[in-house]
Amino acid sequence: MKKVELIFVPTPGAGHLVSTGEFAKRLLHFDHRISVTILSMNWFPGLPDPYTESLATCRPDRIRLIHLPQVDPPSLDLFKLSPEAFIYEFIQNYFVPVRNAVRDIMSTRSTSVPDSGSVRVAGLVLDFFCSPMVDIATDLGIPSYVYLTSNAAFFGLSLYLPTRHRQNSSVFEYPKPESGNMDLEHLIPGFVNPVPSRVLPSFVFNENGGYTALVKIAEKFRLADGIIVNTFEELETHAVNCFYNGQSQNQNPPIYPVGPVIHLQSLPHPELDQVQRDRIMKWLDNQPESSVVYLCFGSMGSHGPRQAKEIALGLEKSGHRFLWSFHMPPPQNDATGTVHYNHPEELLPQGFMERIKEKGMICGWAPQVEVLRHKAVGGTTTECISDEGDGIGGGDGVGFQGGTSEVVMAEEIEEGVRTVMDEGCEVRKKVKEMAGMARKAVKDGGSSFNSIGRFIGDIIGNT
């Protein structure tokens, strides 16, 4: 019986590490011939990740965790200029430790006595930010796969970046009325319609290394043996079909839609978040059924003063109850210099917290799965870029597509909240339908279930 081992290289941080770990567990449950080794990086010395530690103590059979030697992180000044550039440089610093660890694992496996119980290394599964490490796999003669924690539409944008960069090496230009580029649109693989510049993510406009970092990361995608995407066919039908059929610019590697991959069982930061979790759930327990809209813009999503004020005013004008997962922004530059914000009240309209204390709650981290399942939550909002323009949450949701170069005004936010909380709205109906499809996708015979089977068949067939 052929047994194989996959070596996972995740990027630290809950948004990437947890999704990667949960996908690894899913593979183990799917096929008993697979074992997994996770190479664990650390942002800073003495700063262990709670999810990694929980995986080390409660990991299922056939998962092995290897802590890599600590490397010097890039300067935090770079993080302030561009988180993407900071992460890229951080991953670059880990090239040698990862290469050495993979070589050691392969050496151990190759010296095993070949018999029916021997295990062969079937390849590297690299986080999106770790895609430059496909060169390690190539040098060592093993396959490489990129695990994309985002969706297929983002994969299309990633494929577009190097193509666009070869044609125009400068960063994207912010849409400005005076420059006449407000309506500039891009033909991005996987998108039904041309995409306006004003809805693209901020890194494509970043001149401090963010744009360059993502171009370098995306350039390596085509060298991988496959792209594993945390999405499912029914959610992004056009994009998935596009990449299945190789209709994107130049031929892309095979893709494996395996989502939704989510962490359902426990808190990612149990010691830190239990008090916060209890406070949030108690507040939700006291709200009427389907009366609360939940706002969450990602684990790193934050807004400056102008946008934060518009969101607050839109919420207040809507009259609906809300739970807002609010993340403080990095230092902001204005005419007086660099401004540091320490509390949400510094960014919100004067008196807002007092006026909404009976109807709204502002928190930092929130137990998202539990929140979305709660009977009091009637809708969700997010910022998104997708092939059809809809934000998909765990419940009923809507996406604000104001982009990164524009401020989404209070009136638009108010309208979005009212829409998602309207029992008869089409978006609400569509999201309920998609939630059902997501559950079916991961069950036996579902699209993602079958895609995982195809991935396993490919990796075993390549060894």
C-alpha positions as CSV (number, residue, x, y, z in Angstrom):
1,M,0.0,0.0,0.0
2,K,1.5,3.3,-1.1
3,K,1.7,5.9,1.7
4,V,2.6,9.5,1.1
5,E,3.6,12.5,3.2
6,L,2.8,16.1,2.4
7,I,4.9,18.9,3.9
8,F,2.9,22.0,4.6
9,V,4.5,25.5,4.8
10,P,1.9,27.9,6.2
11,T,2.3,31.6,6.8
12,P,2.0,32.5,10.5
13,G,-1.2,34.3,11.5
14,A,-4.7,33.0,12.1
15,G,-6.1,33.8,8.7
16,H,-3.6,31.5,7.0
17,L,-2.4,29.1,9.6
18,V,-5.8,28.0,10.8
19,S,-7.2,27.4,7.3
20,T,-4.1,25.5,6.3
21,G,-4.3,23.3,9.5
22,E,-7.9,22.5,8.9
23,F,-7.3,21.6,5.3
24,A,-4.5,19.2,6.4
25,K,-6.9,17.6,8.9
26,R,-9.5,17.2,6.2
27,L,-7.0,15.3,4.0
28,L,-6.2,13.0,6.9
29,H,-9.8,12.2,7.4
30,F,-10.3,11.6,3.7
31,D,-7.5,9.1,3.1
32,H,-5.6,7.1,5.7
33,R,-2.6,6.7,3.3
34,I,-1.6,10.4,3.9
35,S,0.5,11.9,6.7
36,V,1.3,15.6,7.1
37,T,4.3,17.5,8.4
38,I,3.7,21.2,9.2
39,L,6.8,23.5,9.2
40,S,6.0,26.2,11.7
41,M,7.4,29.7,11.4
42,N,7.2,32.4,14.1
43,W,6.9,36.2,13.6
44,F,9.0,37.1,16.6
45,P,11.1,35.2,19.2
46,G,9.0,34.1,22.2
47,L,5.7,34.7,20.5
48,P,4.1,31.3,19.9
49,D,0.9,31.0,17.9
50,P,-2.0,29.6,20.1
51,Y,-3.4,27.5,17.2
52,T,0.0,25.9,16.5
53,E,0.4,25.1,20.2
54,S,-3.1,23.6,20.3
55,L,-2.3,21.6,17.2
56,A,0.9,20.3,18.8
57,T,-0.9,19.1,21.9
58,C,-4.2,17.9,20.4
59,R,-3.2,17.1,16.9
60,P,-4.9,14.1,15.2
61,D,-2.8,11.0,14.2
62,R,-0.5,11.4,11.3
63,I,0.2,15.1,11.8
64,R,3.8,16.1,12.8
65,L,4.8,19.6,13.8
66,I,8.3,20.9,13.3
67,H,9.2,24.3,14.7
68,L,11.7,26.0,12.4
69,P,14.6,28.0,13.7
70,Q,13.8,31.6,14.4
71,V,15.0,34.2,11.8
72,D,15.3,37.9,12.2
73,P,12.1,39.6,11.0
74,P,12.1,42.6,8.7
75,S,11.8,46.1,10.3
76,L,8.4,47.0,11.6
77,D,8.8,50.2,9.6
78,L,8.3,48.1,6.5
79,F,5.1,46.7,7.9
80,K,3.7,50.2,8.4
81,L,4.5,51.0,4.7
82,S,3.2,47.7,3.4
83,P,2.1,44.5,5.3
84,E,2.5,42.5,2.0
85,A,6.1,43.6,1.6
86,F,6.8,42.8,5.2
87,I,5.4,39.3,4.9
88,Y,7.3,38.7,1.6
89,E,10.6,39.7,3.2
90,F,9.8,37.5,6.2
91,I,9.2,34.5,4.0
92,Q,12.4,35.1,2.1
93,N,14.3,35.0,5.4
94,Y,12.9,31.5,6.0
95,F,14.1,30.0,2.7
96,V,17.2,28.3,4.2
97,P,15.5,26.8,7.2
98,V,12.6,25.5,5.1
99,R,15.0,24.0,2.5
100,N,17.1,22.3,5.2
101,A,14.0,20.9,6.9
102,V,12.5,19.5,3.7
103,R,15.9,18.0,2.7
104,D,16.2,16.4,6.2
105,I,12.7,14.9,5.9
106,M,13.4,13.5,2.4
107,S,16.7,12.1,3.6
108,T,15.0,10.3,6.4
109,R,12.4,8.9,4.1
110,S,14.8,7.8,1.4
111,T,16.9,5.8,4.0
112,S,13.8,3.9,5.2
113,V,13.7,0.2,4.3
114,P,11.5,0.1,1.2
115,D,8.5,-2.1,2.0
116,S,4.7,-1.9,2.1
117,G,4.8,0.5,5.1
118,S,7.4,3.0,3.7
119,V,6.3,6.6,3.2
120,R,7.4,8.9,0.4
121,V,7.3,12.7,0.3
122,A,4.6,13.6,-2.2
123,G,5.3,17.3,-2.3
124,L,5.2,20.7,-0.6
125,V,1.9,22.5,0.1
126,L,2.8,26.2,0.2
127,D,0.7,29.0,1.6
128,F,0.0,31.8,-1.0
129,F,2.7,34.0,0.5
130,C,5.2,31.1,0.4
131,S,4.8,30.5,-3.3
132,P,8.4,31.5,-4.1
133,M,9.4,28.3,-2.3
134,V,8.3,26.3,-5.3
135,D,11.9,26.7,-6.2
136,I,12.8,24.5,-3.2
137,A,10.5,21.8,-4.5
138,T,11.9,22.1,-8.0
139,D,15.5,21.9,-6.7
140,L,14.7,18.8,-4.6
141,G,12.7,17.1,-7.3
142,I,9.3,17.0,-5.7
143,P,5.9,18.5,-6.7
144,S,4.7,21.8,-5.2
145,Y,1.1,23.0,-4.6
146,V,0.0,26.5,-3.6
147,Y,-2.8,26.7,-1.0
148,L,-4.8,29.8,-1.5
149,T,-6.8,30.8,1.6
150,S,-8.7,33.3,-0.5
151,N,-11.1,32.6,-3.4
152,A,-10.8,31.9,-7.2
153,A,-11.4,35.5,-8.1
154,F,-8.3,36.5,-6.2
155,F,-6.4,33.8,-8.0
156,G,-7.5,35.4,-11.2
157,L,-6.3,38.8,-10.0
158,S,-3.0,37.1,-9.0
159,L,-2.5,35.7,-12.5
160,Y,-3.3,39.1,-14.0
161,L,-0.6,41.0,-12.0
162,P,2.5,39.5,-13.7
163,T,0.9,39.9,-17.2
164,R,0.0,43.5,-16.5
165,H,3.4,44.1,-14.9
166,R,5.2,43.0,-18.1
167,Q,3.2,45.5,-20.1
168,N,3.5,48.3,-17.6
169,S,6.1,48.0,-14.8
170,S,4.7,50.8,-12.7
171,V,2.2,50.3,-9.9
172,F,-1.5,50.8,-10.5
173,E,-2.5,54.5,-10.5
174,Y,-5.2,55.6,-8.0
175,P,-8.3,56.5,-9.8
176,K,-8.5,60.3,-9.9
177,P,-11.0,62.5,-11.7
178,E,-8.4,65.0,-12.8
179,S,-6.3,62.3,-14.4
180,G,-9.2,61.0,-16.4
181,N,-8.7,57.4,-15.3
182,M,-11.8,57.0,-13.1
183,D,-13.3,54.5,-15.5
184,L,-10.1,52.5,-16.3
185,E,-11.1,48.8,-16.3
186,H,-9.1,45.6,-16.3
187,L,-9.8,42.3,-18.1
188,I,-9.0,39.9,-15.2
189,P,-9.1,36.1,-15.7
190,G,-12.1,34.5,-13.9
191,F,-14.2,37.7,-13.8
192,V,-17.4,38.0,-15.8
193,N,-17.1,41.7,-16.4
194,P,-14.1,44.1,-16.7
195,V,-13.0,45.3,-13.2
196,P,-12.7,49.0,-12.5
197,S,-9.5,50.2,-10.8
198,R,-11.5,51.8,-8.0
199,V,-12.5,48.4,-6.5
200,L,-9.0,46.8,-6.6
201,P,-7.3,46.0,-3.3
202,S,-4.9,48.6,-1.8
203,F,-1.7,46.6,-2.5
204,V,-1.9,47.1,-6.2
205,F,-1.4,50.9,-5.6
206,N,1.4,50.5,-3.0
207,E,4.7,52.0,-4.1
208,N,6.5,50.8,-0.9
209,G,7.0,47.2,-1.9
210,G,3.4,45.8,-1.6
211,Y,2.7,45.8,-5.4
212,T,6.2,44.4,-6.2
213,A,5.9,41.7,-3.6
214,L,2.5,40.4,-4.9
215,V,3.8,40.4,-8.5
216,K,6.8,38.2,-7.4
217,I,4.5,35.9,-5.4
218,A,2.1,35.6,-8.3
219,E,4.8,34.9,-10.8
220,K,5.5,31.6,-9.1
221,F,2.0,30.3,-9.4
222,R,2.5,29.0,-12.9
223,L,5.5,27.0,-11.7
224,A,3.4,25.0,-9.2
225,D,1.9,21.6,-9.9
226,G,-1.5,22.7,-8.7
227,I,-3.4,25.5,-6.9
228,I,-5.7,24.5,-4.0
229,V,-8.4,27.1,-3.5
230,N,-10.6,27.7,-0.5
231,T,-13.8,28.0,-2.5
232,F,-16.4,25.8,-4.1
233,E,-17.6,25.5,-7.6
234,E,-21.2,26.6,-7.0
235,L,-20.0,29.8,-5.4
236,E,-17.7,30.9,-8.2
237,T,-18.9,28.9,-11.2
238,H,-17.6,31.2,-13.9
239,A,-14.1,31.6,-12.3
240,V,-13.7,27.9,-11.6
241,N,-14.8,26.9,-15.1
242,C,-12.5,29.4,-16.6
243,F,-9.5,27.9,-14.7
244,Y,-10.6,24.4,-15.3
245,N,-10.7,25.0,-19.0
246,G,-7.4,26.9,-19.1
247,Q,-9.1,30.0,-20.5
248,S,-7.1,32.4,-18.4
249,Q,-4.1,34.3,-19.9
250,N,-1.7,31.5,-20.7
251,Q,-2.2,28.0,-19.3
252,N,-2.6,27.9,-15.5
253,P,-1.8,24.9,-13.3
254,P,-4.7,22.5,-12.3
255,I,-6.9,24.0,-9.6
256,Y,-8.6,22.2,-6.8
257,P,-11.6,24.0,-5.2
258,V,-11.8,22.4,-1.7
259,G,-13.8,24.9,0.3
260,P,-15.2,26.1,2.4
261,V,-12.4,25.3,4.8
262,I,-13.3,26.7,8.2
263,H,-12.3,26.2,11.9
264,L,-15.5,25.2,13.8
265,Q,-14.4,23.6,17.0
266,S,-12.5,26.0,19.2
267,L,-11.2,29.5,19.7
268,P,-8.0,30.4,17.8
269,H,-6.7,32.3,20.8
270,P,-8.4,30.5,23.7
271,E,-6.6,32.2,26.6
272,L,-6.9,35.7,25.2
273,D,-10.4,35.5,23.7
274,Q,-12.6,33.6,26.2
275,V,-13.7,36.8,28.1
276,Q,-14.3,38.6,24.8
277,R,-16.3,35.7,23.5
278,D,-18.5,35.5,26.6
279,R,-19.2,39.2,26.5
280,I,-20.2,39.1,22.8
281,M,-22.4,36.0,23.1
282,K,-24.1,37.4,26.2
283,W,-25.0,40.6,24.3
284,L,-26.3,38.6,21.4
285,D,-28.4,36.4,23.7
286,N,-30.2,39.6,24.8
287,Q,-31.1,40.7,21.2
288,P,-34.3,39.8,19.3
289,E,-34.1,37.0,16.7
290,S,-32.6,38.1,13.3
291,S,-32.3,41.7,14.4
292,V,-28.5,42.1,14.4
293,V,-26.2,42.9,11.4
294,Y,-22.6,41.6,11.8
295,L,-19.8,43.7,10.3
296,C,-16.4,42.0,9.8
297,F,-13.7,43.1,7.4
298,G,-11.2,40.4,7.9
299,S,-8.5,39.7,10.5
300,M,-6.3,42.5,9.1
301,G,-9.1,44.7,7.8
302,S,-9.1,48.3,9.2
303,H,-10.3,51.7,8.2
304,G,-9.0,55.2,8.6
305,P,-10.9,58.0,10.3
306,R,-13.0,59.1,7.2
307,Q,-14.2,55.6,6.4
308,A,-14.8,54.6,10.0
309,K,-17.0,57.7,10.5
310,E,-19.0,56.9,7.4
311,I,-19.6,53.3,8.4
312,A,-20.7,54.5,11.9
313,L,-23.1,57.1,10.5
314,G,-24.5,54.6,8.0
315,L,-25.1,52.1,10.8
316,E,-26.7,54.7,13.0
317,K,-29.0,56.0,10.2
318,S,-30.1,52.4,9.3
319,G,-31.7,52.0,12.8
320,H,-30.6,48.4,12.9
321,R,-28.8,46.6,15.8
322,F,-25.3,45.8,14.9
323,L,-22.1,44.0,16.1
324,W,-19.0,45.6,14.5
325,S,-15.7,43.7,14.7
326,F,-13.5,46.9,14.7
327,H,-9.7,46.7,14.1
328,M,-7.6,49.7,14.8
329,P,-5.7,51.1,11.7
330,P,-1.9,51.4,11.5
331,P,-0.5,54.9,12.1
332,Q,-1.9,57.4,9.6
333,N,-0.2,60.4,8.0
334,D,-1.8,63.7,7.8
335,A,-0.8,67.4,7.5
336,T,0.5,67.4,11.1
337,G,2.6,64.2,10.8
338,T,2.0,60.6,11.9
339,V,-1.1,60.0,14.0
340,H,-1.4,56.9,16.2
341,Y,-4.9,55.7,17.2
342,N,-5.4,53.7,20.4
343,H,-9.2,53.5,20.8
344,P,-12.2,53.3,18.4
345,E,-13.7,56.5,19.9
346,E,-10.8,58.4,18.4
347,L,-12.0,57.5,14.9
348,L,-15.8,57.5,15.4
349,P,-18.2,60.5,15.3
350,Q,-18.5,62.4,18.5
351,G,-21.1,60.9,20.9
352,F,-21.6,57.8,18.7
353,M,-20.7,55.3,21.4
354,E,-23.2,56.9,23.8
355,R,-26.0,57.1,21.2
356,I,-25.7,53.5,20.1
357,K,-25.1,51.7,23.4
358,E,-28.6,50.2,23.5
359,K,-28.5,49.0,19.9
360,G,-24.9,48.3,18.9
361,M,-21.7,46.7,20.1
362,I,-18.2,47.4,19.0
363,C,-15.5,44.7,19.6
364,G,-12.1,43.7,18.3
365,W,-11.8,39.9,17.7
366,A,-15.1,38.0,17.5
367,P,-15.8,34.2,17.4
368,Q,-17.1,34.5,13.9
369,V,-18.5,31.0,13.4
370,E,-20.5,31.2,16.6
371,V,-21.7,34.8,15.8
372,L,-22.9,33.8,12.3
373,R,-24.8,30.8,13.8
374,H,-26.5,32.9,16.5
375,K,-30.2,33.3,16.1
376,A,-30.0,37.1,16.8
377,V,-27.8,37.6,13.7
378,G,-29.9,38.4,10.6
379,G,-27.2,39.5,8.2
380,T,-23.5,40.2,7.6
381,T,-21.5,42.8,5.7
382,T,-18.0,42.7,4.4
383,E,-15.7,44.3,1.9
384,C,-15.0,42.0,-1.0
385,I,-13.8,41.6,-4.6
386,S,-15.6,38.8,-6.3
387,D,-16.6,37.7,-9.8
388,E,-20.2,38.6,-9.3
389,G,-20.0,41.4,-6.7
390,D,-21.7,39.7,-3.8
391,G,-20.2,39.4,-0.3
392,I,-20.8,35.9,1.1
393,G,-20.8,35.5,4.8
394,G,-21.9,32.6,7.0
395,G,-25.4,34.0,7.2
396,D,-27.2,36.5,5.0
397,G,-24.7,39.0,3.6
398,V,-23.9,41.9,1.3
399,G,-20.6,43.3,0.1
400,F,-19.6,47.0,0.1
401,Q,-17.6,47.4,-3.1
402,G,-16.3,50.9,-2.6
403,G,-12.7,49.9,-3.3
404,T,-9.6,51.1,-1.6
405,S,-9.2,54.5,-3.3
406,E,-12.7,55.7,-2.4
407,V,-14.6,56.3,0.8
408,V,-17.9,54.4,0.9
409,M,-20.4,57.0,2.0
410,A,-22.8,56.7,4.9
411,E,-25.8,56.7,2.6
412,E,-24.5,53.6,0.7
413,I,-23.7,51.8,3.9
414,E,-27.1,52.6,5.2
415,E,-28.7,51.3,2.1
416,G,-26.6,48.1,2.2
417,V,-27.5,47.4,5.8
418,R,-31.2,48.0,5.1
419,T,-31.0,45.7,2.1
420,V,-29.4,42.8,3.9
421,M,-31.8,43.0,6.8
422,D,-34.8,43.1,4.5
423,E,-36.5,39.6,4.7
424,G,-37.5,39.8,1.0
425,C,-34.2,41.0,-0.5
426,E,-32.7,38.9,-3.3
427,V,-29.2,39.0,-1.9
428,R,-30.5,37.5,1.4
429,K,-32.2,34.7,-0.5
430,K,-29.2,34.0,-2.6
431,V,-26.9,33.8,0.4
432,K,-29.2,31.3,2.1
433,E,-29.1,29.3,-1.1
434,M,-25.3,29.5,-1.2
435,A,-25.0,28.4,2.5
436,G,-26.9,25.3,1.6
437,M,-24.7,24.6,-1.4
438,A,-21.5,25.1,0.8
439,R,-22.7,22.4,3.1
440,K,-23.4,20.0,0.2
441,A,-20.0,20.8,-1.4
442,V,-18.0,19.3,1.4
443,K,-20.2,16.2,1.9
444,D,-19.6,12.9,0.3
445,G,-20.3,13.3,-3.5
446,G,-20.1,17.1,-3.3
447,S,-18.0,19.2,-5.6
448,S,-15.3,20.0,-3.0
449,F,-15.3,16.5,-1.7
450,N,-14.7,15.2,-5.2
451,S,-12.0,17.9,-5.8
452,I,-10.1,16.7,-2.7
453,G,-10.4,13.1,-4.1
454,R,-8.9,14.3,-7.4
455,F,-6.1,16.1,-5.6
456,I,-5.2,13.0,-3.5
457,G,-5.3,10.8,-6.7
458,D,-2.9,13.2,-8.4
459,I,-0.4,13.4,-5.5
460,I,-0.4,9.6,-5.1
461,G,-0.1,9.1,-8.8
462,N,2.9,11.4,-8.9
463,T,4.9,9.4,-6.3
